[in-house]
Amino acid sequence: MDCRKALSWLALAFLTAAAGCQTVPLGNDPNHTAQPPNPPTNAPPPAPVVPPPGVPIAKEAEKPKRSPNPATCVAAGQFLEREATLSTKATPLEKQQELDKARRAYQQALSRDPKYMPAYNALAHLYVEIGDFERAMATYQKGLQKNPKETALWHDLGMFHARKKEWDAAVTCLSKAVELDPENRQYTNALGFCLARAGRYRESLSLFSKSSGQAVAYYNVGRMLHHNNQDELSRQYLRQALALSPNFPEAQQMLASLNGGPGNGLVTVGFQTMEPR
């Protein structure tokens, strides 16, 4: 018998017992105590409770409002930031105003919780996007002072340095992110590319080999060698990538371009790996 059946039987037993109580006429029951008659159905409703004189009555609009939590503030700021960035109709002044609202939303989140890491990340990212690098750096550093093990902040600070072509500083920050989260492919790839851009090709090759395989490792380092204006060494790495994986179209196209052949041309390299096919 499940809970619903048990409750049904219990309700039925209660009703039966209640009905059985009425089998003795009220006037013949020596233990019965007379009850007052039910009030008429048209009786007026009870009067409302009025506070004593001198006690103020709080209006709904005057009641204190709940402050939004940090996550809500950050979500609102990110929405405003996206709207300002993606809008094709807003004027430059309107975009600036929306970005300023986003900044205040992130700062409001931090006023609610000074240890809320996503707010530091979002605020620093906004400063980077508007070119206020000094405040971006200060925000990253303040966040890491609050939580030195926040991997996302270490990664983003590393990418901030990479954007400014400060490769050694980028390697230091990204190495910390990988140390804290060694299985994160995004962090590992970013560190591998920065190592190569810093001229530390052997370290970059070793890291990429562990995370993506040797063919991809040689290809990725070859790409960075080209960006470092070392095209001859770049060709060697690309040839090695093709020796390990002959059907690797990206390596084929880049090598052809470096050799002056009919490749698809050299494009700006982002921090992502290419899988051989």
C-alpha positions in Angstrom: 0.0 0.0 0.0 1.6 3.3 -1.1 1.4 6.7 0.7 -1.6 7.9 -1.3 -3.7 4.8 -0.5 -2.8 5.0 3.1 -3.9 8.6 3.2 -7.2 7.7 1.5 -7.9 5.0 4.0 -7.0 7.3 6.9 -9.3 10.1 5.5 -12.2 7.6 5.1 -11.8 6.3 8.7 -11.8 9.9 10.0 -15.0 10.7 8.1 -16.7 7.5 9.3 -15.8 8.3 12.9 -17.0 11.8 12.5 -20.3 10.6 11.1 -20.6 8.1 14.0 -20.4 10.9 16.5 -23.8 12.3 15.4 -25.8 9.1 16.1 -26.6 10.3 19.7 -29.1 13.2 19.7 -27.5 16.3 21.1 -30.2 16.8 23.6 -29.8 13.3 25.1 -26.1 13.4 25.4 -25.2 14.1 29.1 -21.6 15.0 28.1 -22.6 17.4 25.4 -21.8 21.0 25.9 -24.0 23.4 24.0 -22.2 25.2 21.2 -23.0 28.7 20.0 -25.0 28.8 16.7 -23.1 29.4 13.5 -23.1 33.0 12.5 -25.4 34.0 9.6 -23.9 33.8 6.2 -24.6 37.5 5.5 -22.6 38.6 8.5 -20.2 41.5 7.7 -16.4 40.7 7.3 -14.2 41.3 10.3 -12.9 44.9 10.6 -9.3 45.4 9.4 -6.5 45.6 12.0 -5.6 49.2 12.5 -2.2 50.0 14.2 -2.3 52.2 17.3 -2.1 56.0 16.8 1.3 57.3 16.1 2.6 54.1 14.5 3.5 54.9 10.8 2.1 52.6 8.1 4.8 51.6 5.6 3.7 51.9 2.0 4.7 49.3 -0.6 6.9 51.7 -2.4 8.7 52.7 0.8 9.7 49.2 1.7 13.4 48.5 1.3 14.2 46.8 -2.0 16.4 43.7 -2.2 19.8 44.4 -3.7 20.7 42.2 -6.7 23.2 39.5 -6.1 26.7 39.7 -7.7 25.9 37.1 -10.4 22.9 39.2 -11.5 25.0 42.3 -11.7 27.6 40.6 -13.8 25.0 39.1 -16.1 23.4 42.5 -16.6 26.8 44.1 -17.3 27.7 41.5 -19.9 24.3 42.0 -21.6 24.9 45.8 -21.8 28.5 45.2 -23.1 27.3 42.9 -25.8 24.5 45.3 -26.8 27.0 48.1 -27.1 29.5 46.0 -29.0 27.1 44.4 -31.5 24.7 47.3 -32.1 24.8 48.8 -35.6 22.4 51.6 -34.9 23.8 53.1 -31.7 25.9 56.2 -32.0 29.4 56.2 -30.5 28.1 58.2 -27.5 25.3 55.7 -26.9 27.8 52.8 -27.0 30.0 54.6 -24.6 27.1 55.1 -22.2 26.1 51.5 -22.4 29.7 50.4 -21.7 29.8 52.7 -18.7 26.6 51.2 -17.4 28.3 47.8 -17.8 31.3 49.0 -15.8 29.1 50.2 -13.0 27.3 46.8 -12.9 30.5 44.9 -12.5 31.7 47.3 -9.8 28.3 46.9 -8.1 28.9 43.2 -8.0 32.2 43.7 -6.3 30.7 46.0 -3.8 28.3 43.2 -2.9 31.0 40.6 -2.8 34.7 41.7 -3.0 35.7 38.1 -3.6 33.4 37.4 -6.6 35.9 36.4 -9.2 33.7 36.6 -12.3 33.2 40.3 -11.6 37.0 40.9 -11.6 37.3 39.0 -14.9 34.4 40.9 -16.6 35.6 44.3 -15.4 39.2 43.7 -16.5 38.0 42.4 -19.9 35.9 45.6 -20.3 38.9 47.8 -19.5 41.0 45.9 -22.1 38.3 46.3 -24.7 38.1 50.1 -24.2 42.0 50.3 -24.1 42.3 51.3 -20.5 45.2 48.9 -19.9 46.3 50.4 -16.6 43.0 49.8 -14.9 42.8 46.4 -16.5 46.1 45.4 -15.0 45.1 46.8 -11.6 41.8 44.8 -11.7 43.5 41.5 -12.6 46.1 42.0 -9.8 43.4 42.9 -7.2 41.4 39.8 -8.1 44.4 37.6 -7.8 45.3 39.1 -4.5 41.8 38.0 -3.3 42.2 34.5 -4.8 45.6 33.5 -6.1 44.3 30.2 -7.3 41.7 31.6 -9.7 42.8 29.9 -13.0 40.5 32.0 -15.2 42.1 35.2 -14.0 45.6 33.8 -14.5 44.7 32.8 -18.1 43.1 36.1 -18.9 46.0 38.1 -17.5 48.3 35.9 -19.6 46.2 36.7 -22.7 46.3 40.4 -21.8 50.1 40.3 -21.8 50.0 38.4 -25.1 47.8 41.0 -26.7 50.5 43.6 -25.8 53.2 41.2 -27.1 54.7 40.8 -23.7 55.5 37.2 -24.2 57.6 36.4 -21.1 55.0 37.9 -18.8 52.3 36.0 -20.8 54.2 32.7 -20.3 54.5 33.3 -16.6 50.8 33.8 -16.1 49.7 31.0 -18.5 52.1 28.6 -16.8 50.4 29.3 -13.5 47.0 28.7 -15.1 48.2 25.3 -16.5 49.8 24.4 -13.2 46.4 24.9 -11.5 44.4 23.2 -14.2 46.7 21.0 -16.3 43.8 19.3 -18.2 42.5 22.5 -19.6 43.3 22.4 -23.4 42.6 26.1 -23.8 45.2 27.1 -21.3 47.7 24.5 -22.6 47.3 25.7 -26.2 47.7 29.4 -25.2 50.8 28.6 -23.2 52.3 26.6 -26.1 51.8 29.5 -28.6 53.2 32.0 -26.2 56.3 29.9 -25.5 56.9 29.7 -29.3 56.4 33.5 -29.7 58.9 34.0 -26.8 61.4 31.9 -28.8 61.2 28.9 -26.5 60.5 26.5 -29.4 61.6 23.2 -27.7 59.4 23.9 -24.7 56.5 24.8 -27.0 57.0 21.6 -29.1 57.1 19.4 -26.0 53.9 20.9 -24.6 52.0 20.6 -27.9 53.2 17.1 -28.4 51.7 16.0 -25.0 48.4 17.7 -25.6 47.8 17.4 -29.4 50.3 14.9 -30.8 53.6 15.5 -32.7 52.2 16.4 -36.1 50.1 19.2 -34.6 53.0 20.2 -32.4 55.4 20.7 -35.3 52.7 22.5 -37.3 51.8 24.9 -34.5 55.4 25.8 -33.8 56.0 26.2 -37.5 53.2 28.8 -37.6 54.8 30.8 -34.8 58.2 30.6 -36.4 56.7 32.3 -39.4 55.4 35.1 -37.2 58.9 35.4 -35.7 60.2 35.9 -39.2 62.1 32.6 -39.2 60.6 31.2 -42.4 63.4 28.7 -43.1 63.0 27.1 -39.7 59.3 27.3 -40.2 59.6 25.2 -43.4 61.6 22.5 -41.5 58.9 22.2 -38.9 56.1 22.1 -41.5 57.9 19.3 -43.4 58.3 17.4 -40.2 54.5 17.8 -39.5 53.8 16.4 -43.0 56.3 13.5 -42.5 54.3 12.5 -39.5 50.9 13.2 -41.1 51.0 13.4 -44.9 47.3 14.3 -45.1 47.5 17.4 -43.1 46.0 20.1 -45.4 46.8 23.2 -43.2 50.4 22.2 -43.1 50.5 21.5 -46.9 48.9 24.9 -47.6 51.2 26.9 -45.4 54.3 25.1 -46.7 53.2 25.8 -50.2 52.7 29.5 -49.4 56.1 29.7 -47.8 57.6 28.1 -50.9 55.8 30.6 -53.2 53.4 27.9 -54.5 49.6 28.0 -55.0 48.7 27.8 -51.3 45.7 29.6 -49.9 48.0 32.3 -48.5 49.2 33.0 -45.0 46.6 34.2 -42.6 46.9 35.8 -39.1 47.3 33.0 -36.6 45.1 32.8 -33.7 45.8 30.8 -30.5 44.2 27.6 -31.6 45.5 24.2 -32.7 44.7 22.5 -36.0 44.0 18.8 -36.1 45.5 16.8 -39.0 43.1 15.0 -41.3 
